[in-house]
Amino acid sequence: MVGGATVIVGVIGNPIEHSLSPRMHNAAFEYLGLDYIYVPFKVLERDLTNAVRGARAFNLKGFNVTIPHKVSIIKFLGAVDFRARKIGAVNTVVNDEGKLLGYNTDGLGALAALREEGIDPEGRKILILGAGGASRAITFTLASICSKLTILNRTGIKAVQLAKELKNAGSKVDGKGLTLESLEKELIDSDILINTTSMGMYPNVEESPVPKEFLHKDLVVFDIVYNPLETLLLRNARNIGAKPINGVGMLVNQGAIGFKMWTGCEAPKNIMRKVVIESLLGRD
Ligand code: ATR
């Protein structure tokens, strides 16, 4: 129960109504008996300055940041860690006695999600679809681990630019336009396919970024979409004997990293996963 000493964390964004993070974190606090509460804050773009002032004034221990504030929050923070700075976006803020510190846990969350499924990207060839915020977070994390990274994006120039930014990251990085030809060619010798586009996400559940016949059974297919739990891409992957991984693991693991920063405790990831899946199954 909320009391006078309850520590407050939350998430700022707009829209925020469908965020699964409040349920996920509050279930984890309750499970561990921590006197914390996670609150959704709907914040319009024009109100971000005041929202950050409010977070400090109300002594929030920290907060997640989601659309549309992930980039614009940076100018209000006291420090931004190297990873978030390179990505150019912050999704987690820690209030260290009035100093707001920004992090990006999406890429590490994706890496942890792969490892949980027994997949180690080290030395593997990765093909990633999309060059937006999620792709930036994942590619900046994986580029130094995998052996080859190819980025395909509908707007080809964004893939080329992202690949250029990643050139110093360690592995061979290439960026080009997403076409049937480039997809087919790149998939032949890829080990891991990662979809960061919104194709296949509710309500566009009949869409898939990849024709079924381009998939092969040795492929790991990681779709960061979690609504629906099984996208058409993942269903096709499962049907041909490839390994499907949905977006729940990334959501839980990015949250678990913030949870540890705010509480000092290891997050009970199985509880968080259970709540997320129950919430998604309860939806339309
Ligand atoms: P996120 O933070 O989830 O990555 P984003 O930054 O808006 O969201 O990026 C969305 C990505 O999905 C982009 O790479 C976008 O491609 P464009 O750069 O060409 O816009 C991609 N995307 C969205 N809808 C798509 C579609 N119907 N087909 C192909 N790519 C799509």
Residues whose N, C-alpha, C, O or C-beta is under 5 A from the ligand:
A	BS01	ATR	G130 A131 G132 G133 A134 S135 N153 R154 T155 K158 T196 T197 S198 M199
